Amino acid sequence: MTRKTTNPRCEEGSDRTDFVGMLRGAGLLLAGCAAAVLLFSVAGCSSTDAGEPSIASTAEVLEENASEKSVEYASFEEVAAAFDASALNLEYSKRDMDASFDESSATKITLSGDSASVSGSGAAAEGSTVTISTAGTYIVSGNLTDGSITVTTSENDKVQIVLNGVKMASSSGPAIDIQSADKCFITLAEGTQNSLSDGSAFTSEDANACIYATCDLTINGSGSLDVSGNYRHGVFSKDDLVVYGGSINVSAVEDGLNGKDSVKIGAGDISIDSGADGVKSSKSTNPEKGFVYVSGGSLSIDAEDDGIQAKTYLCIAGGSIEIDAADDALHSDLEGALNGGSTTVRSGDDAFHCETKLEVNDGSFVVETCSEGYEAEQVVVNGGDTNICALDDAMNASAADLSDDSESSDADTSTIALSGEPGANAAQPDGSIGVPDASSANADSNGQQNTAPQGAGQQDGATSPELPSDDGAQGGQAGEAPSDLGHALDVQDRMGRGGQAPGGQGGAPGASDSNCLIQINGGKVVLDSQGDGVDSNGNVEITGGTLLVNGPSSDGDGAFDYDGEATISGGTVLMAGAVGMAQSFTSGIHAFALVQASGSAGSVIEATDADGNVIATLTATRAFGCVLVSGAGVSDGDTITVSVDGAATMATASTTGTSGIPTGGPGGIATGGGPAKGNRPEGQGGPA
């Protein structure tokens, strides 16, 4: 898998008026006072551009003064060191959101087959080419069999092009070619249907899309627009690309929507079918650029590469998103955030990959199938509703790669075949997630082929884990446990009988990277993995929320895997998986127990505390041999009962742990689960 990067903190609708934060680096703090003065002076000025509001919004001030704040770096490592998500301009300007126009004063452009005519000033037609040369509003209607609209205004001019029932094709270049302007608005008139297409070869070496802009570009309005990018991209801006309205369908040989400096989507109904990335921003030399921000609207993406790819930051703050991607569904080369909305994905590789940090704060995120689910150096879950079905690790913390050779260019079109059959892991109406065929092969993060574990009793369409009950129901009737199950055994006892503690994740036994962290502070996380469920090459911290894991059946992986320390101070945990590589927590304020209890796909697991109150329940999606449990109200020394289809196994909870489950001998399980002490089985458990 090609490595990429992320780390997020974005708040939808928050004001970005801290100019000191915006003007950092290279001595630009000295410009802070001047920028503040500019903000107040602009607020009282009238614009000279037609239709421009008299009072500029914060976003417009930031746009107009971007060149004064912009800092370019020689390497991506420097960009990463300077990156601060709070400094990004995530706002929409007033004109982005306002699709109105004055028809009476606008210039009219009429397309007629192989020619065009102009009524009004600021534009001229020559054959099938219309050239707009001054600022203003231009209303376009009619059909053009082979021609284009070209914008060549001053770099300080703003242009609004209203598509009012347009069908236009261009065989040798962009249908709309914005060569110079400050900003261009393409407005889709209410109730109209519009279509634009280009040819498979361009005469210009610079342009690369059906709609091409060298300046900031906004698409708004309430009409419809079909874009066919037969040369390369559907819509491309060398600066910022904003979509705020309309019903937009894009098909493209390469990227669907590409804004080199940024892409922001705040409204609209957008469908993308792309031969490369669905949505992309690639600026790699500026820490305030290269981001993708989705805060509203509806977005459906079918991509042969990444669904959404950002160089510095990818934030989902709202809207409804569906992605089917051959590579990563969501990818950032630095940080990423889930702050709201409803997102459903299928991916051939990672569901959401960030290099440095992925933060989940709110919203719903459902992964029907993927190789790995959440992946970053630091994965922090503060809230939201996560449901991941993975062919490999469901949640993984591994070291970031910020090297320049990991960067992707505009021309990247590599693809990875989607794993599994369509619908194999589809979410069911009741919220459950089906299980992929155990024979499916999938590529791991190093591009190697892994065969999914052959779990006994695995079944398609198995019921997903159930959330803990709040009704205080009593646990199942205790039954006679087999002689080798009962209470948890101390690891020293097992080691003395030939057992071996499991090895750690990674190439070197027990190797740990202190930068790697999985932290769960809140929300609901439901994981179904054929590799490791929760896998950190460093530490794990659980302080709150609910974590339910259906782990692997193979002894080469575990429901819980880490190389450093694993602590728990809050929340509810129930993980089921194989015995061979099982680990528990190293310590915690909350007590925990790792219990040897086995079952098969469809078995109902219920954990209860000493008073019979239900801690959590889980319906197994494959065979398992042990269960890790912790929850509120469980104290050091308390008895935890784990019932599998009514057959009960009891264990003593502890706030300290010594090791994981040994693999060499018969019988019981240690209550602890500290850092791995030995090696994984040969050929299993390599680096993530």
Secondary structure, 3 states (H helix, E strand, C coil): CCCCCECCCCCCCCCCCCHHHHCCCCCHHHHHHHHHHHHHHHHCCCCCCCCCCCCCCHHHHHHHCHHHHCCCCCCHHHHHHHCCHHHCCCCCCHHHHCCCCCCCCCEEEEEEECEEEEECCCEEEECCEEEECCCEEEEEEEEECCCEEEEECCCCCEEEEEEEEEEEEECCCCCEEEEECCEEEEEECCCCEEEEEECCCCCCCCCCEEEEECCEEEEEEEEEEEEEECCCEEEEECCEEEEEEEEEEEEECCCCEEECCEEEEEEEEEEEEECCCCEEECCCCCCCCCEEEECCCEEEEEECCCCEEECCEEEEEEEEEEEEECCCCEEECEEEEEEEEEEEEEECCEEEEECCEEEEEEEEEEEEECCEEEEECEEEECCCEEEEEECCCCEEECCCCCCHHHCCCCCCCCCCCCCCCCCCCCECCCCCECCCCCCCEEECCCCCEEECCCCCCCCCCCCCCCCCCCCCCCCCCCCCCCCCCCCCCCHHHHHHCCCCCCECCCCCCCCCCCCCEEEECCCEEEEEECCCCEEECCEEEECCCEEEEECCCCCCCCCEEECCCEEECCCEEEEEECCCCCCCCCEEEEEEEEECCCECCCCEEEEECCCCCEEEEEECCCCECEEEEECCCCCCCCEEEEEECCEEEEEECEEECCCCCCCCCCCCCCCCCCCCCECCCCCCCCCC
